[in-house]
């Protein structure tokens, strides 16, 4: 549960930074379209999508590093089916 909270916090901060960088205020609102409602929908949908992408990315990176640690420790060589067959014979 703690890891989910940490991932969620990091994802939120990264998404908020991207959201702030894309805000039209930094460009004197020169990129606002005619309908501000559409822009709000665009920003909210983008925020949610970016949060999801960051969250999944962090989870996948954790799995990648876990597999790398297991491989370096020799876990797969110790528990491979061919090793077990040789020990049983």
C-alpha positions, 0 to 999 in steps of 0.5 A, a space after each residue: 500500500 505504501 508503494 502505491 501511495 509513493 507511486 501516486 505521489 510521484 505520478 501526480 507531481 510529474 503530471 502537475 509539472 507537465 500540466 504547468 508547462 503546457 498551461 497557456 498562461 506562460 504564452 500570454 494565452 495566445 493558444 486558447 481556442 475559441 471555446 474554453 470549455 473544450 480546453 478545460 476538457 482537453 487539459 483534464 483528459 490530458 492530466 488523467 492520461 498522463 497520470 496513468 502513464 506515469 503510474 504504469 511506467 513506475 510499476 513497470 520499472 519496479 518489475 524490471 529492476 526486480 527481475 534484474 536483481 533476481 537474475 544477478 542473484 542467480 535465482 533463475 539458475 538455482 530454480 530452473 527445471 533442468 537443475 531440478 531434474 539433474 538433482 532428482 536423478 
